[in-house]
Amino acid sequence: MNNSPNIEPDKEVPELKEGFFDLLPKGLIEFLNEAGEIARFAGKFFKQVLRPPYEFKEVLKQAFEIGYRSLSLVSITSFIIGLVLTLQSRPTLVEFGAEAWLPSMVGISIIRELGPVVIALICAGKIGSSIGAELGSMKVTEQIDAMEVSGTNPFKYIVVTRILSTTLTIPILIIIGDAVALYGSYLAVNIRGSVSFTLFFKQVFDSLEFSDVVPAFIKTFFFGFAIGLIGCYKGYNSKKGTEGVGRSANSAVVIGSLLVFIIDLIAVQITEFFGFL
C-alpha cells in the first residue's frame, strides 16, 4: 500500500519573499553594521569606565602624550588661521568702512566655529591615526591577547584610558589654539595698522557673549570623545595583519573627521533650538 502523500506535479512551491535588508544596497548595509558596532563599542566603554579599578596614572600619561605631541602642530596651525583670516577679511571690511570691526569679527569666528572645528580636524588626523595605528599594531602582534591571558582587562587599560584622555585633552588644545589664533590675528591687524594689544583684545572680548563661548566649549568634549572612540574602535578591531593597521589608521581619520562635522551640525541646531544664538 502506497502511503506517500499525493503531490500535484503542476503545483509550484511558493518562493520565500525577499527580506527588507536584502533590498538595501550593500554599502548601506555595511554602513549600518559599522554604526551598530561603534554604538556597541561606546556602550561597552560607558560600562567599563564606571567600574573599578580606575587607571588614573595611565589616563594622565596618555593625556600628557597626546597633548605634548600635538601642541606644536595645533599652535602653528592656529597661528596661521588667525593670520590668514584677518588678512583675507580686512580688504572686504575696508570697502564698507568697517575696518574697526575686524577684531570683533575675527574673534567671534575663531571662538565660535573656526577654531574648534579646524583644531578638532587636526586632532582627528594626528591623534586618531596614531591611536588607530598603535592599537592595531598591538592587535596584530597579539599583545592584547597576551594581556587577556595574564588576567589584565585590555579594554579597561587600553581603550578606556585613551578615550578619557582625548575627551579631556582636546578641549584644552582647542582653548590654547584659540588663544594663539587670536594672537596671530593681532599681529595681522598691525601689519597695516597700529592697534595696541590691550585695545585689540578688549574689542574681541567685548563682542563675545555667554552664548558664544559656552556652546563652543561644550562641543569640544564631544569632539574629543568621538576622535578617541573611533581611533580605539578601529585599532582594537584591526584585522589582516600589517595591512589592517594601515587601514585602521586611515579609516580612523576619515570617520573621526566626519563625526566632527556631524557633531558640529547637531550642536548648532541644539543651540538654535534652545535660544543660545
C-alpha angles and dihedrals in degrees: 000000000000110000096172113125117257111253120192107226095209096051114101121222109239113250122232113257118245114258122242094249091051088064093055122092115264092239092055092049091051090049092052091047091050092048090050093050091049090050091050090048089052091049090053089051093054090050094050097042092064096048124085142274096069115205098211094155092052091048091052091045093052092044091053092047093048095045097042095047094046101040097085094048092046092048095049093046093046092049091053091047092055092044096048095041091054095045092048095046098046099074092052093050091046090057090058095041092246100118090127089066093060097098092048094048094047092045094053092045094051099042098043105038123342099056099047096042099044094044091047089053090051090050090048089057097041104033100027094052093046093050092046093049094044096050091040091056090049090050098050093043089052094240090133090052089050090054090053091050092050091054097255120132101235094189091055095044100039109026105031094047094050095047091049092048094052091046091055101035104046094061088054091049090050092051090051090045092052091052092049091047091053090050089051088051090051091054091048092052090054094052091081100014144029117249122157121237092242095049094047095053092040089059091047096051094040089059094049121089136190090261090056099052107035101053090044090051096046095052091055089071089056089049090054093046093050093048093049093043095052094043092051094043094052094044096043091052097041117143142175098055123264092346089061091054091061092046091050093052093046096047091045089060094045097046093039092053091047091051090051090059092044093050091047091052092050091047092053091050092049094049091049092048094051093044100248091135 
